[in-house]
């Protein structure tokens, strides 16, 4: 009898433990969660940004503890860690995404990367037709989401760097694997002129912009196909493999959340509905218990960019550049038109100044506004804009990725900042993310 009682208690304990575990793992949105443990389960795994330094509003800080200011930033959450293989044949394999890349933008094969290696869009198309690198014939030009998978936020933004010496800078691509060069100053380029071409065009009724990644300054922008009356040229690398990369697989959970089973991420269906500083955004995300989950966080910038829908824009779909399953707050922009906000990421956009952590990256789901001069000339980089010298316009397109100061007064930037007069807002919005489990 004692043996029977002992066995009965043991079986009851196992059953109870099983019920507890099931309850702990239960997805409150009708059990729609799935187990995701490796990148191999996903068609669109998001590579981690590689950021490991902690920042406050402007300077490096020690690791924040839960509940403290600045907790929840990029360096505190590890995604799929970058994993690259040099195939020793001019190609690099990304073991996370399943994409293979050409290693160098050295198009003329002289062993140097200069302005002469850059190609226009049409030249890149022509180059692709004859490319047989490493014996493969299925190379293609990358989409913006494919190319952005290579972004590395250990980089240092050189904007405003006046010296041609780049030894104190770090690009936003892993140079242990990929060949890289800053802009060719000997040919009158700026050091930030290291824009890489994609096949993703801005779907806008007015401007014909091509989205590119700048691995010198760590941004996505839309670029015109001409510059100063000539074809604009870009650095070019090619890609092959995983044709599903960059394709989302959204499900509306009907509980205020959207799951993307391509990336393994769950998103809040609504944004924050109000703007806030970067520190406030981190706290807002960490404190959220939307739909009963307590593990919401502010997305890093590669996660946030993954939900951009580059087939949509304010001028073509009267919407932000995001799937219509999502709800987005509308705002009034710098020219008093209906628009959509910048969304904060948890990723600091490091720079070379004495305040290296003063800006954080955002993604513009609405127009990426800038105050552009009425007459653009070679000396514009040194001009100080005023109310008579320029016009506010959608400079870089919905889907661009730039950065804002973490704190400050927007009134100090009446005509934006930088050579394209980027609109400075500081009080940006939040969209929550968590891992599907």
N, C-alpha and C positions, 0 to 999 in steps of 0.2 A: 504493500500500500504506500509506504513512504517513497519507494522508487517511482510509483505511478504519479504521486503528487509532485515530486521533483521534476519529472518529465513534463507534466502539465504546466508547471510554472515556467519551465524553460521555453516551451512552445509559445506560451502566452507572451513571454518577454520578446521573443523573436517577432511575433505578430505586432506587438505594440511598437517596437522599434521600426518595423517596416512602415506602419501607418504614420509615424512621426516623420520619417524621411520623405514619404510621399507627400505629406502636407507641406513640408518645408520646400519641396521642389515643385509644387503645383503652380502652374501658370494660371493666374486669375482670369485670363482672357480665353476661357473655354479650352484650356489645355492645348493651346496652339504652339507652345514652345517646343523646341527640338534640341537635342544634344549636339553641341558643336565644340569639338576639342582641338581640331587641327585645321590648318588652311586647306587641306585636301578635301574637306567637306563642302567647300564653298566655291562658287564660280567667280566670285568677285571679292576675294579677301583683301582687306585694307592693310597695307604695310604700315607699321608704326613709324612715327616721324623721326625716331632716333634722338629725340630731345631728352636729356638727362639732367639738365641744370634747372634749379628752382629759382624763381624770380619773384620779387615784390613788384611795386609799381614802377621801379626803375633799375634796381640793382639786384645782383645775385643774393640769395638768402639760403639759410639752412632749410632742410626739408620740413615743411609745415606738418603739424600734427592734426589729426581729425578734429574738426570743430574750430580750428584756428583760421585766421585770415590767410588767404591764398591757398588753402587746402583744396585739392581737386584739380590742380593744373596738370598739364600734359605729362610732365616727368613722373607723376605719381601713378599713372596707369599705363601698363604695358600691353600693347596689342601684339600682332604678329611681328616678331622682330625681323629686321631686314636680313636676308640671306641670299648672297650673290655668289655665283661661280664663274671664274674666268676660264673659258673653254680653250684658251691659248690658240684661237684661230680667228681672232678679231671679233668674237661674239661673247656676250655675257648672258648667263641664264639667271633669271630671278626665280629662286626656288619657292617663294611664297605665291607669286601671281601666276606662275607657269608661262611667263613671257620670256622670249629671247630677244636680245637687243644687239644691234651693231655697237661696237665699243667706242668708236671715235667719229667725230664730225669732220675729220680731216678728209675732205672730199677729193683733193687733188693728189693725195698720197705722198706729199713731200716731207712728212714727219713733223710738220708744224701746223698749228691751228691759228689761222689769221682771217682777216676780213675776206680774203680771196677764196676761202672755203665755203662761205655762206652762199645759199641758193635762194632764189625766189620760189614762190609756190609752184609755178609752172616748171621751173628747172628741177625742182625736187621730184615732181611727177615724172619728168623725162628720165631722171637718174634712176628712179625706181624700176622703170621698164627693162633696164639692162643689168640690174643688180643680181649677182649670183654669189653673194658672200657666203663663205664656208660651205659651198655646194648646195645651198638652199635657194629655191626659186620662188618661195611664197612670202617674201618680205612685203611689208606694207608700211605706209606712213602712219604714225600713231594718232589715235584720238587724244583729246585733252585728258581724259581720265586715264588712259594707258600711260601717257607721258608723265602725268602727275604722280604716278605710283613710284617714281624714282626720286621724288623730292626728299631732301634730308635736312631737317631743321636743326642740325648742328651748325648750319651756315651762319655767316655774318653779313648782314646787309651793308653794302658799301655806299649807299646813296649819300651824296654829299662829300664823299672821299675825294680830296683834291689832288692827291699824289698819284702818279702812275705806278708807284711801288705797291704791289698787291700782296706782299709777303705777310702782312698782318691780317689778311682776310682769309675766309674759308667759304668756298662755294656751297650751294645747296644741292650738290650731287656728290656721291661717294667717289672721290678721285683715286681711291685704292683700286677701283675697277674701271671707271670710265675716264677717258681722256677729256680734258676740259681746258678752256682758255677764257679769260675775261675779254672784254672788248679790245679791239686792236687800236690802241692810241696812236700808233705810228701812221695809221690811215684815218685819223681824225674821228675815231670812235671814242665813246666814253667807256670807262671800265665796266659799267653796268650793261653794256650792249652785248649780252650773251643770251639772246632770245632764241628759243628752239621752236621749230614749226610743228603744228599738228594739222589734222584735216577737219577740225571742228570750227565751223564758221558761226558767227553771231547771227541769230535769226532776227534781224532788225529791219524795219521798213526804210530806214534812212541811211545807215552806215553799213559798209561792207568790211567787216572786221574779221580777222582770223585769230582765234585764241592760241596763245603760245605760253610756254613756261619759261621764265627767266631764271636760269640756275645761278646767275650772279647775284641777284637780289631777292630771290625766294618769293616770286609773285606769279600769278596768272593774270594776263591782260589780253584785251583784244587789240590787235594791231592792224592798221590799214595795209593794203597790199602795195601801196605806193608811198614813197617818202621823198619830199623835195623834188617831185616830178619824175622820179625813177622808181623801178620796182624795188620794194623793200625786200631785203634778204635776211635769211635766218640760218643759224646752225641747224643741221639735220642729222638725226639718227633714225634708224629703221627698226621695225619690230616684227615678230612673227609669233605664232602660237596663240593659245587661249583666246579665241574670238568672242567668248562670252564676257571677257573682262570689261568692266564698266557698264554692264547691263544689269539694272536693278530688277528685283523680284518682290514687289511690294504686296503686302496683304493688310487690309484694313481690319483691325481686330475688334472694331465697333465698341471700343471702351476708351477712346481718346488716345490710342496708340496705333502706330503703323510699324509692322515688321518687314524687314528686308531680308529675305532668306538667301539672297545672293551674297550679302556681306555678313550676315549673322548679327545684325544690329536692329534694335527696336528704338523707335523715335516717338516723341510726343507729337500728336497730330496738330496741336496748336503751338504757336510760339509764345513768348512770355507776355505779349500784349503791351509791353512798355520797354523803354530803353534803360540801360544801367551801365555803370562802369564795369571794368573787367573784374575787379575784386568782388563787386556785388553779383556779377554773373556767376562766378564760381560758387559763391554761397547759395545763390538761388537754386542752382542745380543740385548741390549737395544736400540741401534741405528738402528737396521735393520728395513727396510720397505719392506721386500721381498713380492712380489705379492700384494702389496698395504696394507698389514697389518702392524699396528704400535705397536702391543702388543706382539711381539716376546720376548722371554727371554731365559736365560740359564737354561736348565732343572735341577731340583734337581736330586740327584743320584738314587732315586727309579724310577723316571720317565725315566731316561736315561737307566737304566738296563732293563726296560720293553721292549725295542726294540731289545735286544740281541736275536739272533737266534742261539740257542745252537745246532742246527743240522748242522751248517756251521763252517768252520775254514780255515785258510790259507793253511794247508797241505792237506785238503780233498776236498774242493770246490774251491781252489785258490781264495778265497775271504775273506773279513772280516766276523765276526759272526753277520751278519745283513741281512735282507731280500734283495733280489736282485732288488727290486724296488728302493732301496736307492743307491746313488752314493757315493763312498768313495775314498778319495785321497790315493794313495799308497806312502809309504816311504821306505827308506833303513834303516834297523834296525842295532843293535849293532854288528851283524856278517855279515853285507853287503849283506843281502838278502832282497828280496821284502817283504814288510810287510804293516801293517796298523796302524794308530796312536792311541794313547790314546785320549779319548774325555773328556774334562772337564765337571764337574757338578758344580752347584752353591752351593754345600754343603761343608762346612768346616769339616775337619776330626779332631775334637778336641783331644788334648793330655794333658798329665799331667805335662808338662814342664813349664818353665817360659815364653814360647811363645806358648800358647795353640792353637792359630789359625794359625799356620805357614804352614799347609798343607790343601789341598782341595782334595776331592775324585774325581777319574776319573773311567771310565769303559774302559777296554782294549778290543777293537773290533778285534785287531790283536793279535799276540803272546805276552804273558806277560813275557817279558824277565827278566832273572836274571843270575847273575854270581855265579855259583855253584862250590863248591870245587870238585876236581877230586876224592878225598876220603872223604866221609861223615862219621864223627864220632861224638861221644857224645860231644866233645869239640868244635864243629864247631861254636857254637853261640859266642864264645869268640875269634875266629880267625880273623885276619885282612887279607883280601884277597889281593893278588898281581897278577901280570901278569903270574906267573908260577903256582899258586895254584889252578886255577879253569878254568871253561869253561862257555861261554855264552850259554844259552839255554832257551827254552820256559818252564819256571818253573811252571806257574800256569794256563796257557791256555787262549785262546780267550774267553771272557765273564767274566773274573775275574774283581773284583772291588777293587782297592787299592787307594793310595793317593800319591801326589807329593808335594814338596815345592811350594809355590805360587810364589816365586821369587828365584833367585840365579843363580849360574854358573854351568852348567852341567859338566864342566871340573873338578869340585871338586868331582865328583863321577865316576871315571874311571872304577870302578869295582862294581858299584851299591851301595846299602845301605841295611843294615839289614841282618838277618841270611840267607836269600835266595838271597842276593845280588840284590835286586829289581832294575831294570834299572830306573834311575832318568832322566826325560826328561824336566820337567818344562814348556817347550813351547809346550803345547798340543793343540789339535784342538777343534772345536766347531760345534755342531749341534743344530740348533734352535728348540724351541718348543713354542706352544701357545695352549690355550684351544679352542676346538671347541665350537662355540656358536650358 
